[in-house]
Amino acid sequence: MRVLLVEDEAALAETVRQGLVAQGFAVDVAGTGTDGLWAARETAYDVVICDIMLPGLNGYEVCRQLRAAGVWTPVLMLTAKDGEHDEADAFDLGADDYLTKPFSFVVLVARLHALARRGRPERPVVLVVGDLTLDPTRRVATWRGEQVALTSREFSVLHFLMRHRGDVVTRTQILAGVWDSAFDGDSNIVEVYIGYLRRKLDPGSGPPVIETIRGAGYRLTDNR
């Protein structure tokens, strides 16, 4: 199995490389996100292990650009960061697995084998609800054929609603899915961002794109 390891901590990279080689892997190492992106696009690897905090391009951007270029090599994100929001970001941008440092080498090897067995099938992730489309890999949303400028948080709220299209979701569910577990602000922040999205996704006449279900929450509708 041929593996690309994109890791800027030289000592860690060498330790992982030696361990994988001892397990029979062929391993290339890149020390920056820029070099890792180039290597992953130019060589047919079985799996890419990519740190998130990298010089040049961070791991999120490496993964996003690979998917945008149609490179579907399985990607395992390796990071010192820990939290549901970081993990969700990685998966939204096309990553296949996520491992937090410090990690078990045995678990790393097992996950690499699992990813290699899965292979590199194309996995388009563009979400479509009526006249609304959202591409998490390219971070692009369009409304009736026109691109909509969204902040990072607006994009995340819309992505959550589109993943739950047709379902009524509560403020608590949106907070848990979009804000991290450390958020201790007012839950009314959800209503604020729903308002921002409604202004940008104005249907003109007819029902709103995001319905308020009194006493329950919000629902994204098929707006055609």
C-alpha positions in Angstrom: 0.0 0.0 0.0 1.4 3.4 -1.0 0.7 6.2 1.5 1.4 9.9 1.5 2.0 11.5 4.9 1.6 15.3 5.0 3.0 16.3 8.4 5.2 19.3 9.3 6.5 17.9 12.7 9.6 16.2 11.4 10.2 13.9 14.4 6.6 12.7 14.3 6.6 12.3 10.5 9.8 10.1 10.7 8.4 8.0 13.6 5.2 7.4 11.7 7.0 6.7 8.4 9.4 4.2 10.0 6.5 2.4 11.7 4.4 2.2 8.5 7.4 1.0 6.5 8.0 -1.8 9.1 4.3 -2.8 8.5 5.0 -3.1 4.8 3.7 0.3 3.6 5.5 2.4 1.0 5.5 6.0 2.5 6.2 9.4 1.0 6.4 12.4 3.3 5.5 16.0 2.5 6.3 18.7 5.1 3.9 21.5 3.8 0.3 21.6 2.6 1.5 22.9 -0.7 3.9 20.0 -1.3 1.3 17.5 -0.1 -1.4 18.8 -2.4 1.0 18.6 -5.4 2.1 15.1 -4.5 -1.4 13.8 -4.0 -2.5 15.2 -7.3 0.5 13.8 -9.2 0.7 10.3 -7.7 -1.9 7.6 -7.3 -1.7 6.9 -3.5 -3.9 4.4 -1.7 -4.4 6.7 1.3 -3.3 10.2 2.3 -2.7 11.0 5.9 -2.9 14.8 6.3 -2.3 17.0 9.4 -4.7 20.0 9.7 -2.2 22.6 11.0 0.3 22.8 8.2 2.4 25.6 6.6 1.5 26.7 3.2 -2.0 25.3 3.0 -3.8 23.8 6.0 -5.2 20.3 5.9 -8.7 21.4 5.3 -7.7 23.4 2.2 -5.6 20.5 0.9 -8.6 18.2 1.2 -10.9 20.7 -0.4 -8.7 21.3 -3.4 -8.2 17.6 -3.9 -11.9 17.0 -4.0 -12.5 20.0 -6.2 -9.9 18.6 -8.7 -11.7 15.2 -8.7 -9.0 13.4 -6.7 -10.9 10.9 -4.6 -8.0 9.2 -2.8 -9.1 8.4 0.8 -7.9 11.1 3.3 -7.4 10.5 7.0 -7.1 13.8 8.8 -4.5 13.8 11.6 -4.6 16.6 14.1 -3.9 17.9 17.6 -7.3 19.7 17.6 -10.2 17.9 19.2 -13.9 18.8 18.9 -17.0 18.0 17.1 -16.9 21.1 15.0 -13.4 20.4 13.7 -14.4 16.8 12.9 -17.5 18.0 11.0 -15.4 20.5 9.0 -13.1 17.8 7.9 -15.9 15.5 6.8 -17.7 18.4 5.1 -14.6 19.1 3.0 -14.3 15.5 1.8 -12.2 13.7 4.4 -12.8 10.0 5.0 -11.6 9.6 8.6 -10.2 11.6 11.5 -7.7 10.8 14.2 -6.7 13.0 17.1 -3.1 13.2 18.4 -1.8 11.5 20.5 -3.1 8.4 18.7 -2.6 4.6 18.8 -0.3 3.4 16.0 -2.3 0.1 15.9 -5.5 2.1 15.4 -3.8 4.2 12.7 -2.7 1.1 10.8 -6.2 -0.5 11.1 -7.9 2.6 9.8 -5.4 2.8 6.8 -6.3 -0.7 5.9 -10.0 0.0 6.1 -9.7 3.1 4.0 -7.6 1.3 1.4 -10.3 -1.5 1.2 -12.9 1.2 0.6 -10.9 2.5 -2.4 -11.5 5.9 -4.1 -15.0 6.0 -5.5 -16.2 9.4 -6.6 -18.4 10.9 -3.9 -20.2 14.0 -5.2 -21.4 15.9 -2.2 -23.5 18.7 -3.8 -26.8 19.1 -1.9 -29.9 20.2 -3.8 -33.2 21.3 -2.4 -35.5 22.9 -4.9 -33.8 25.9 -6.4 -31.1 25.9 -3.8 -27.7 24.0 -4.2 -24.8 23.8 -1.8 -21.3 22.4 -2.5 -19.5 21.8 0.8 -16.2 20.9 -1.0 -16.1 24.2 -2.9 -17.9 26.2 -0.2 -20.3 27.5 -2.8 -24.1 28.0 -2.5 -26.4 29.0 -5.3 -30.0 30.2 -5.3 -31.9 30.1 -8.5 -28.7 29.8 -10.5 -27.0 32.7 -8.8 -24.1 32.3 -6.3 -25.0 33.5 -2.8 -22.3 35.2 -0.7 -22.4 33.5 2.8 -20.3 33.9 5.8 -18.7 30.8 7.3 -21.4 30.5 10.0 -24.3 31.2 7.6 -22.9 28.5 5.3 -22.7 26.0 8.2 -26.3 26.7 9.3 -27.6 26.3 5.8 -25.5 23.1 5.3 -27.1 21.7 8.5 -30.6 22.5 7.3 -30.0 21.0 3.9 -28.7 17.8 5.4 -32.0 17.6 7.3 -34.3 18.8 4.4 -37.9 18.4 5.2 -37.3 17.7 8.9 -38.2 20.1 11.7 -35.0 20.9 13.6 -34.9 22.7 16.9 -32.6 25.5 17.9 -30.8 23.1 20.3 -30.1 20.7 17.4 -28.8 23.5 15.2 -26.6 24.8 18.0 -25.2 21.3 18.6 -24.6 20.7 14.9 -23.1 24.1 14.0 -21.5 25.7 17.1 -19.0 23.8 19.1 -19.6 22.3 22.5 -17.9 25.2 24.3 -20.5 27.7 23.1 -22.2 29.2 26.1 -23.9 32.2 24.4 -27.6 33.0 23.9 -29.4 30.3 21.8 -31.2 33.2 20.1 -28.1 33.4 17.9 -29.7 30.7 15.8 -32.7 32.9 15.1 -30.3 35.7 14.1 -28.6 33.5 11.5 -31.9 32.1 10.2 -32.9 35.8 9.6 -29.6 36.4 7.7 -30.3 33.4 5.5 -33.9 34.3 4.8 -32.8 37.8 3.5 -30.3 36.2 1.2 -32.7 33.4 0.0 -35.8 35.6 -0.6 -38.4 33.7 -2.7 -40.2 36.9 -3.6 -43.8 35.6 -3.5 -44.8 32.3 -1.9 -43.7 30.6 1.3 -40.2 31.3 2.8 -37.4 28.9 2.1 -36.9 28.4 5.8 -40.2 27.9 7.7 -40.7 28.6 11.3 -42.7 25.8 13.0 -44.2 27.5 16.0 -43.0 25.9 19.3 -40.9 23.3 17.4 -38.1 24.9 15.3 -37.3 25.4 11.6 -37.7 23.4 8.4 -36.1 23.9 5.0 -38.7 23.5 2.2 -38.5 22.5 -1.4 -39.0 26.0 -2.6 -40.1 25.4 -6.2 
